[in-house]
Amino acid sequence: MNLTPVGIDIAKSVFQLHYVDAETGEIVNRPIKRARFLEHFANRAPCLIGMEACGGAQHWARELIKMGHQVKLMPAEFAKAFNIRNKNDAADARAVWLAVQQPSKAVALKTEAGSQVIRKPTATPGQAVPHRFFADPTREQRHLRMPNA
């Protein structure tokens, strides 16, 4: 099965898509609103979708995989090498489209539970900060190496 490669640049409210229409050979590079993003891919044949790896891409990749598409998340540095023009959403989507077609190791897709942010506990006003957390990262590293110091 030959999958159509699609490059996606994710932004806050508008995503940029880049692909070549298999039927007409037309180069499609268009923005799509966040609310209509999944609807657009629900009505398409399975595609090979490339995105720069980030927290938002993890979510969208899981949703697209549920629809039967293949998703390849790649480091931004890898896709950046294919950007030959100025930095804008359309050029970034084209760079991702070029990069997804190249052999490379994809970033692993996290589960929904694995994507949850793990934070250090912070103190509320009037509470003491736990002694093992330091504002200075160097002191924290030293503490991890020598816990009794």
C-alpha positions as CSV (number, residue, x, y, z in Angstrom):
1,M,0.0,0.0,0.0
2,N,1.5,3.3,-1.1
3,L,0.6,6.0,1.5
4,T,0.4,9.7,0.6
5,P,3.0,11.7,2.6
6,V,1.6,14.7,4.4
7,G,3.7,17.4,6.3
8,I,2.0,19.2,9.1
9,D,3.2,22.3,10.9
10,I,1.4,22.6,14.2
11,A,0.6,26.0,15.6
12,K,-1.7,27.4,18.3
13,S,-4.9,27.8,16.3
14,V,-4.1,27.1,12.6
15,F,-2.2,24.1,11.3
16,Q,-0.4,24.2,7.9
17,L,-0.7,21.1,5.7
18,H,1.5,20.2,2.7
19,Y,1.0,17.3,0.4
20,V,0.7,16.3,-3.3
21,D,-2.7,15.2,-4.3
22,A,-2.4,11.7,-5.7
23,E,-5.3,12.1,-8.2
24,T,-4.5,15.5,-9.7
25,G,-0.7,15.9,-8.9
26,E,-1.5,19.3,-7.4
27,I,0.7,20.6,-4.6
28,V,-1.6,21.4,-1.7
29,N,-0.2,23.8,0.9
30,R,-3.0,25.2,3.0
31,P,-3.9,26.3,6.5
32,I,-6.6,24.4,8.4
33,K,-8.2,25.5,11.7
34,R,-7.6,23.3,14.8
35,A,-11.3,22.6,15.1
36,R,-11.5,21.1,11.6
37,F,-8.2,19.2,11.7
38,L,-9.4,15.8,12.7
39,E,-12.5,16.2,10.4
40,H,-10.1,16.7,7.4
41,F,-8.3,13.5,8.0
42,A,-11.4,11.5,8.9
43,N,-12.5,11.7,5.3
44,R,-9.2,10.7,3.7
45,A,-7.5,7.5,2.8
46,P,-4.7,6.4,5.1
47,C,-1.7,8.7,4.9
48,L,1.9,8.9,6.1
49,I,1.8,12.0,8.3
50,G,4.9,13.8,9.5
51,M,5.0,16.2,12.4
52,E,7.8,17.8,14.4
53,A,7.8,16.1,17.8
54,C,6.4,18.1,20.7
55,G,3.7,17.7,23.4
56,G,0.9,18.7,21.1
57,A,2.1,16.4,18.3
58,Q,1.9,13.5,20.7
59,H,-1.8,14.1,21.2
60,W,-2.6,14.7,17.5
61,A,-0.5,11.6,16.5
62,R,-2.6,9.4,18.9
63,E,-5.8,10.7,17.4
64,L,-4.6,10.2,13.8
65,I,-3.5,6.7,14.5
66,K,-7.0,5.9,15.8
67,M,-8.3,6.9,12.3
68,G,-5.9,4.5,10.6
69,H,-3.1,6.9,9.5
70,Q,0.6,6.3,10.0
71,V,2.3,9.0,11.9
72,K,6.0,9.8,12.1
73,L,7.2,12.2,14.7
74,M,10.6,13.7,14.0
75,P,13.0,16.0,15.9
76,A,12.7,19.6,14.8
77,E,16.4,19.7,13.9
78,F,15.8,16.9,11.4
79,A,13.0,18.7,9.7
80,K,14.8,22.1,9.9
81,A,17.5,20.8,7.5
82,F,14.9,20.6,4.7
83,N,13.7,24.2,5.1
84,I,15.3,26.0,2.2
85,R,13.3,29.2,2.4
86,N,12.3,31.7,5.0
87,K,10.9,30.4,8.3
88,N,7.1,30.5,8.1
89,D,4.3,27.9,8.6
90,A,4.0,27.0,4.9
91,A,7.8,26.5,4.5
92,D,7.9,24.5,7.7
93,A,5.1,22.2,6.5
94,R,6.9,21.7,3.2
95,A,10.1,20.8,5.1
96,V,8.3,18.3,7.3
97,W,6.8,16.8,4.1
98,L,10.2,16.4,2.6
99,A,11.6,15.0,5.9
100,V,8.9,12.4,6.4
101,Q,9.8,10.8,3.1
102,Q,13.5,10.3,4.2
103,P,14.7,7.2,6.1
104,S,15.3,8.2,9.7
105,K,14.5,7.1,13.2
106,A,11.2,8.5,14.4
107,V,10.5,9.8,17.9
108,A,8.6,7.3,20.0
109,L,5.0,8.0,20.5
110,K,4.1,8.3,24.2
111,T,0.9,6.9,25.7
112,E,-1.6,9.4,27.1
113,A,-0.4,8.6,30.6
114,G,3.2,9.0,29.6
115,S,2.5,12.4,28.2
116,Q,1.3,13.8,31.6
117,V,3.7,16.4,32.9
118,I,5.6,15.4,36.0
119,R,6.4,18.4,38.1
120,K,8.3,18.9,41.3
121,P,6.0,19.8,44.2
122,T,6.0,23.5,45.1
123,A,5.1,25.1,48.4
124,T,2.0,27.1,48.8
125,P,2.3,30.3,50.8
126,G,2.9,29.5,54.5
127,Q,4.4,26.0,53.7
128,A,8.0,25.1,53.7
129,V,9.6,23.7,50.5
130,P,10.6,20.1,51.0
131,H,14.3,20.0,51.9
132,R,15.3,17.9,48.9
133,F,14.3,20.5,46.3
134,F,16.7,23.3,45.6
135,A,16.4,26.5,43.5
136,D,20.0,26.0,42.3
137,P,20.3,23.1,39.9
138,T,23.9,22.5,40.8
139,R,23.1,22.1,44.4
140,E,20.3,19.7,43.5
141,Q,22.7,17.6,41.4
142,R,25.2,17.5,44.2
143,H,22.5,16.5,46.6
144,L,21.6,13.6,44.3
145,R,25.2,12.3,44.2
146,M,25.7,12.8,48.0
147,P,22.3,12.6,49.7
148,N,23.7,12.9,53.3
149,A,25.6,16.1,52.5
